[in-house]
Amino acid sequence: MELPIIESDLIDYTLALKLKSPEKTRTILVEILNSLGEHCTTLLHRLEEHHPGSYRHSINVAKACIDLGLETNCESYFNGQGLYILGKAGLYHDVGKAEVPKEILTKPGKLEEKEFEKIKRHSRISYIEAKEAGLEDTVLRVMMFTHEYKKDVDKTYPRHGIDRRESLRIDYKERRNYDSRIIQMGQIVAISDMLVALREDRDYHKAMPKEKVREILQENYAGNPEYINMALARCIDWEYEAQF
């Protein structure tokens, strides 16, 4: 089945159609993009205009989230909305980068301390802006958990020291009260984000080979270790938009 190209003044949906992914994943991703309200769509459009690389990254992360959601039986979660929740969390996890100066996002080398402080804030900004745009509470909770499962992002994002993103970290006692499905989905978004960041060309590093990716994920991913092999087996051969 050939998916239609959706016309919009706000965003180019054809990027989702270009992904070399299973038909079900592509279909869900396009359905998500087509269902977004104006405020949510505007956030993605702003990110695309500000830094196309971050927008492409977000599309690829959303795809990976849906792929791994299928692999880990998340489809039935939350009345059959599990894959849509994962896709949206992947799409919006980086929208806050539109507030980060372009010269920082495109800088090829290490960041200075002041630059690093600015880029660290993007996770919290992403959450706040997605909430203000009306994104569902379940998606927001998954976004909150995403950064709980990254140990040392210096190796994932080789720009500076460890970024623990303290402003979004969840208290241990509070974490125990969360729905296990939210925790699982947060781990899926985390591994998807890390994998895509390592496997695509960025302004500050070239795409890394499979074995290097495996090594970094094993050292720095704090979620379910089974997801590493699932991600590598299912998603390692993606053709990223930047290479189309």
C-alpha positions as a Markdown table, in Angstrom:
| # | Residue | x | y | z |
|---|---|---|---|---|
| 1 | Met | 0.0 | 0.0 | 0.0 |
| 2 | Glu | 1.4 | 3.4 | -1.0 |
| 3 | Leu | 0.9 | 6.0 | 1.7 |
| 4 | Pro | -0.5 | 9.4 | 0.6 |
| 5 | Ile | 1.6 | 12.5 | 0.9 |
| 6 | Ile | -0.1 | 14.8 | 3.3 |
| 7 | Glu | -0.2 | 18.4 | 2.4 |
| 8 | Ser | 0.4 | 20.9 | 5.1 |
| 9 | Asp | 1.6 | 24.5 | 5.4 |
| 10 | Leu | 3.3 | 23.7 | 8.7 |
| 11 | Ile | 5.4 | 20.7 | 8.2 |
| 12 | Asp | 6.6 | 18.4 | 5.4 |
| 13 | Tyr | 5.3 | 14.9 | 6.2 |
| 14 | Thr | 7.1 | 13.4 | 3.3 |
| 15 | Leu | 10.1 | 12.8 | 5.5 |
| 16 | Ala | 8.1 | 10.2 | 7.4 |
| 17 | Leu | 7.3 | 8.4 | 4.2 |
| 18 | Lys | 11.0 | 8.2 | 3.2 |
| 19 | Leu | 12.0 | 6.1 | 6.2 |
| 20 | Lys | 13.1 | 2.6 | 5.2 |
| 21 | Ser | 10.9 | 1.0 | 7.9 |
| 22 | Pro | 8.1 | -1.6 | 8.0 |
| 23 | Glu | 4.8 | -0.5 | 6.6 |
| 24 | Lys | 3.1 | -0.6 | 10.0 |
| 25 | Thr | 5.7 | 1.7 | 11.5 |
| 26 | Arg | 5.5 | 4.1 | 8.6 |
| 27 | Thr | 1.7 | 4.1 | 8.8 |
| 28 | Ile | 1.6 | 4.8 | 12.5 |
| 29 | Leu | 4.1 | 7.6 | 12.2 |
| 30 | Val | 2.2 | 9.3 | 9.4 |
| 31 | Glu | -1.1 | 8.9 | 11.4 |
| 32 | Ile | 0.6 | 10.5 | 14.4 |
| 33 | Leu | 1.8 | 13.5 | 12.3 |
| 34 | Asn | -1.6 | 13.8 | 10.7 |
| 35 | Ser | -3.4 | 13.8 | 14.0 |
| 36 | Leu | -1.4 | 16.5 | 15.7 |
| 37 | Gly | -3.0 | 19.8 | 16.7 |
| 38 | Glu | -1.7 | 23.1 | 15.4 |
| 39 | His | 0.3 | 23.9 | 18.5 |
| 40 | Cys | 2.0 | 20.5 | 18.5 |
| 41 | Thr | 2.7 | 20.7 | 14.8 |
| 42 | Thr | 4.2 | 24.2 | 15.1 |
| 43 | Leu | 6.7 | 22.9 | 17.7 |
| 44 | Leu | 8.0 | 20.4 | 15.1 |
| 45 | His | 8.0 | 23.0 | 12.3 |
| 46 | Arg | 10.0 | 25.4 | 14.5 |
| 47 | Leu | 12.6 | 22.7 | 15.2 |
| 48 | Glu | 12.8 | 21.8 | 11.5 |
| 49 | Glu | 13.4 | 25.5 | 10.6 |
| 50 | His | 15.9 | 26.1 | 13.4 |
| 51 | His | 18.0 | 22.9 | 13.0 |
| 52 | Pro | 17.0 | 20.4 | 10.4 |
| 53 | Gly | 19.4 | 17.8 | 11.8 |
| 54 | Ser | 17.5 | 17.7 | 15.1 |
| 55 | Tyr | 14.2 | 17.4 | 13.3 |
| 56 | Arg | 15.5 | 14.5 | 11.3 |
| 57 | His | 16.9 | 12.9 | 14.5 |
| 58 | Ser | 13.4 | 13.2 | 16.1 |
| 59 | Ile | 11.7 | 11.6 | 13.1 |
| 60 | Asn | 14.2 | 8.7 | 13.3 |
| 61 | Val | 13.8 | 8.4 | 17.1 |
| 62 | Ala | 10.0 | 8.2 | 16.7 |
| 63 | Lys | 10.4 | 5.5 | 14.1 |
| 64 | Ala | 12.8 | 3.5 | 16.4 |
| 65 | Cys | 10.4 | 3.9 | 19.3 |
| 66 | Ile | 7.5 | 2.4 | 17.3 |
| 67 | Asp | 9.7 | -0.4 | 15.9 |
| 68 | Leu | 10.8 | -1.4 | 19.4 |
| 69 | Gly | 7.3 | -0.9 | 20.8 |
| 70 | Leu | 6.2 | -3.6 | 18.3 |
| 71 | Glu | 9.0 | -5.8 | 19.3 |
| 72 | Thr | 8.2 | -5.5 | 23.0 |
| 73 | Asn | 4.4 | -5.9 | 22.8 |
| 74 | Cys | 3.6 | -2.3 | 23.7 |
| 75 | Glu | 0.9 | -2.1 | 21.1 |
| 76 | Ser | -2.0 | -3.0 | 23.5 |
| 77 | Tyr | -0.9 | -0.5 | 26.2 |
| 78 | Phe | -3.3 | 2.3 | 27.2 |
| 79 | Asn | -6.3 | 1.0 | 25.2 |
| 80 | Gly | -4.3 | 0.2 | 22.1 |
| 81 | Gln | -2.4 | 3.6 | 22.0 |
| 82 | Gly | 1.0 | 2.3 | 23.1 |
| 83 | Leu | 2.7 | 2.7 | 19.8 |
| 84 | Tyr | 1.3 | 6.2 | 19.3 |
| 85 | Ile | 2.4 | 7.3 | 22.7 |
| 86 | Leu | 5.9 | 6.0 | 22.0 |
| 87 | Gly | 6.0 | 7.7 | 18.6 |
| 88 | Lys | 5.0 | 11.1 | 20.1 |
| 89 | Ala | 7.5 | 10.8 | 22.9 |
| 90 | Gly | 10.2 | 10.2 | 20.3 |
| 91 | Leu | 9.0 | 13.1 | 18.1 |
| 92 | Tyr | 8.9 | 15.7 | 21.0 |
| 93 | His | 11.9 | 14.7 | 23.1 |
| 94 | Asp | 14.1 | 17.3 | 21.5 |
| 95 | Val | 11.8 | 20.1 | 20.5 |
| 96 | Gly | 13.4 | 22.3 | 23.2 |
| 97 | Lys | 16.5 | 22.4 | 21.0 |
| 98 | Ala | 14.8 | 25.2 | 19.0 |
| 99 | Glu | 15.6 | 27.4 | 22.0 |
| 100 | Val | 19.3 | 26.5 | 21.8 |
| 101 | Pro | 21.4 | 28.8 | 19.6 |
| 102 | Lys | 22.1 | 27.3 | 16.2 |
| 103 | Glu | 25.9 | 27.9 | 16.5 |
| 104 | Ile | 25.9 | 25.6 | 19.5 |
| 105 | Leu | 23.9 | 22.9 | 17.8 |
| 106 | Thr | 26.1 | 23.0 | 14.7 |
| 107 | Lys | 29.5 | 23.4 | 16.5 |
| 108 | Pro | 31.8 | 20.5 | 15.3 |
| 109 | Gly | 33.9 | 20.3 | 18.4 |
| 110 | Lys | 33.6 | 20.3 | 22.2 |
| 111 | Leu | 31.3 | 22.8 | 23.8 |
| 112 | Glu | 32.5 | 25.4 | 26.2 |
| 113 | Glu | 31.0 | 25.3 | 29.7 |
| 114 | Lys | 28.5 | 28.1 | 29.0 |
| 115 | Glu | 27.5 | 26.5 | 25.7 |
| 116 | Phe | 27.0 | 23.1 | 27.5 |
| 117 | Glu | 24.8 | 24.7 | 30.2 |
| 118 | Lys | 22.5 | 26.1 | 27.4 |
| 119 | Ile | 22.2 | 22.7 | 25.6 |
| 120 | Lys | 21.5 | 20.9 | 28.9 |
| 121 | Arg | 18.3 | 22.8 | 29.4 |
| 122 | His | 16.7 | 21.5 | 26.2 |
| 123 | Ser | 15.2 | 18.4 | 27.8 |
| 124 | Arg | 13.2 | 20.4 | 30.4 |
| 125 | Ile | 12.2 | 22.9 | 27.7 |
| 126 | Ser | 11.0 | 20.1 | 25.5 |
| 127 | Tyr | 8.8 | 18.8 | 28.3 |
| 128 | Ile | 7.4 | 22.2 | 29.2 |
| 129 | Glu | 6.7 | 23.2 | 25.6 |
| 130 | Ala | 5.1 | 19.8 | 24.8 |
| 131 | Lys | 2.9 | 20.2 | 27.9 |
| 132 | Glu | 1.9 | 23.7 | 27.0 |
| 133 | Ala | 1.1 | 22.6 | 23.4 |
| 134 | Gly | -1.4 | 20.1 | 24.8 |
| 135 | Leu | 0.4 | 16.8 | 24.4 |
| 136 | Glu | -1.2 | 14.0 | 26.3 |
| 137 | Asp | -0.2 | 13.4 | 29.9 |
| 138 | Thr | 0.9 | 9.8 | 29.2 |
| 139 | Val | 3.3 | 11.0 | 26.5 |
| 140 | Leu | 4.7 | 13.6 | 28.9 |
| 141 | Arg | 5.3 | 11.0 | 31.6 |
| 142 | Val | 7.2 | 8.8 | 29.1 |
| 143 | Met | 9.3 | 11.8 | 28.1 |
| 144 | Met | 10.2 | 12.4 | 31.8 |
| 145 | Phe | 11.5 | 8.9 | 32.2 |
| 146 | Thr | 13.6 | 9.0 | 29.0 |
| 147 | His | 16.7 | 10.5 | 30.7 |
| 148 | Glu | 16.5 | 8.2 | 33.7 |
| 149 | Tyr | 18.2 | 5.5 | 31.6 |
| 150 | Lys | 21.3 | 7.2 | 30.3 |
| 151 | Lys | 24.4 | 6.9 | 32.4 |
| 152 | Asp | 27.1 | 8.9 | 30.6 |
| 153 | Val | 26.0 | 10.9 | 27.6 |
| 154 | Asp | 29.5 | 12.1 | 27.1 |
| 155 | Lys | 30.1 | 9.0 | 24.9 |
| 156 | Thr | 26.7 | 9.2 | 23.2 |
| 157 | Tyr | 27.1 | 12.9 | 22.6 |
| 158 | Pro | 30.9 | 13.5 | 22.6 |
| 159 | Arg | 30.8 | 17.2 | 23.3 |
| 160 | His | 31.4 | 17.6 | 27.0 |
| 161 | Gly | 31.2 | 15.8 | 30.3 |
| 162 | Ile | 28.4 | 13.8 | 31.9 |
| 163 | Asp | 25.0 | 15.4 | 31.5 |
| 164 | Arg | 22.6 | 14.0 | 34.1 |
| 165 | Arg | 19.9 | 16.5 | 33.3 |
| 166 | Glu | 19.1 | 17.0 | 37.0 |
| 167 | Ser | 16.1 | 19.2 | 36.3 |
| 168 | Leu | 14.1 | 16.2 | 34.9 |
| 169 | Arg | 15.3 | 13.5 | 37.2 |
| 170 | Ile | 12.7 | 11.6 | 39.1 |
| 171 | Asp | 12.9 | 10.9 | 42.9 |
| 172 | Tyr | 13.3 | 7.2 | 43.6 |
| 173 | Lys | 10.3 | 7.1 | 45.9 |
| 174 | Glu | 8.2 | 8.8 | 43.2 |
| 175 | Arg | 9.5 | 6.4 | 40.6 |
| 176 | Arg | 8.2 | 3.4 | 42.5 |
| 177 | Asn | 4.7 | 4.8 | 42.2 |
| 178 | Tyr | 4.8 | 5.0 | 38.4 |
| 179 | Asp | 3.0 | 2.6 | 36.0 |
| 180 | Ser | 5.4 | -0.1 | 34.9 |
| 181 | Arg | 4.3 | 0.5 | 31.3 |
| 182 | Ile | 5.5 | 4.1 | 31.5 |
| 183 | Ile | 8.8 | 3.0 | 32.9 |
| 184 | Gln | 9.2 | 0.4 | 30.1 |
| 185 | Met | 8.3 | 3.0 | 27.4 |
| 186 | Gly | 10.7 | 5.5 | 28.9 |
| 187 | Gln | 13.5 | 2.9 | 28.5 |
| 188 | Ile | 12.4 | 2.3 | 24.9 |
| 189 | Val | 12.6 | 6.0 | 24.1 |
| 190 | Ala | 16.0 | 6.3 | 25.8 |
| 191 | Ile | 17.6 | 3.4 | 23.8 |
| 192 | Ser | 16.0 | 4.7 | 20.6 |
| 193 | Asp | 17.5 | 8.2 | 21.2 |
| 194 | Met | 20.9 | 6.9 | 22.0 |
| 195 | Leu | 21.0 | 4.4 | 19.1 |
| 196 | Val | 19.9 | 7.0 | 16.6 |
| 197 | Ala | 22.4 | 9.6 | 17.9 |
| 198 | Leu | 25.2 | 7.1 | 17.4 |
| 199 | Arg | 24.2 | 5.7 | 14.1 |
| 200 | Glu | 23.5 | 8.9 | 12.2 |
| 201 | Asp | 25.8 | 11.6 | 11.0 |
| 202 | Arg | 25.7 | 14.6 | 13.3 |
| 203 | Asp | 27.4 | 18.0 | 13.2 |
| 204 | Tyr | 29.9 | 16.9 | 15.7 |
| 205 | His | 30.5 | 13.2 | 14.8 |
| 206 | Lys | 30.2 | 10.7 | 11.9 |
| 207 | Ala | 27.9 | 7.7 | 12.2 |
| 208 | Met | 29.5 | 5.0 | 14.3 |
| 209 | Pro | 29.9 | 1.3 | 13.3 |
| 210 | Lys | 27.7 | -1.3 | 14.8 |
| 211 | Glu | 30.2 | -2.8 | 17.2 |
| 212 | Lys | 31.2 | 0.7 | 18.6 |
| 213 | Val | 27.5 | 1.4 | 19.0 |
| 214 | Arg | 27.0 | -1.9 | 20.9 |
| 215 | Glu | 30.0 | -1.1 | 23.2 |
| 216 | Ile | 28.7 | 2.4 | 24.1 |
| 217 | Leu | 25.2 | 1.2 | 24.7 |
| 218 | Gln | 26.3 | -1.6 | 26.9 |
| 219 | Glu | 28.4 | 0.8 | 29.0 |
| 220 | Asn | 25.9 | 3.7 | 29.2 |
| 221 | Tyr | 22.3 | 2.5 | 28.8 |
| 222 | Ala | 20.8 | 1.9 | 32.2 |
| 223 | Gly | 17.5 | 0.3 | 31.1 |
| 224 | Asn | 16.6 | -3.3 | 30.3 |
| 225 | Pro | 19.8 | -4.7 | 28.7 |
| 226 | Glu | 17.7 | -6.9 | 26.4 |
| 227 | Tyr | 16.6 | -3.8 | 24.6 |
| 228 | Ile | 20.1 | -3.3 | 23.4 |
| 229 | Asn | 20.2 | -6.5 | 21.3 |
| 230 | Met | 16.6 | -5.8 | 20.1 |
| 231 | Ala | 17.5 | -2.3 | 19.0 |
| 232 | Leu | 20.7 | -3.4 | 17.2 |
| 233 | Ala | 19.0 | -6.4 | 15.5 |
| 234 | Arg | 15.9 | -4.6 | 14.4 |
| 235 | Cys | 17.1 | -1.1 | 13.7 |
| 236 | Ile | 20.8 | -1.1 | 13.0 |
| 237 | Asp | 20.5 | -1.1 | 9.2 |
| 238 | Trp | 18.2 | 2.0 | 8.9 |
| 239 | Glu | 18.9 | 4.4 | 6.1 |
| 240 | Tyr | 18.7 | 7.7 | 7.7 |
| 241 | Glu | 17.1 | 10.7 | 6.0 |
| 242 | Ala | 20.4 | 12.5 | 5.8 |
| 243 | Gln | 21.7 | 9.7 | 3.6 |
| 244 | Phe | 18.7 | 9.5 | 1.2 |
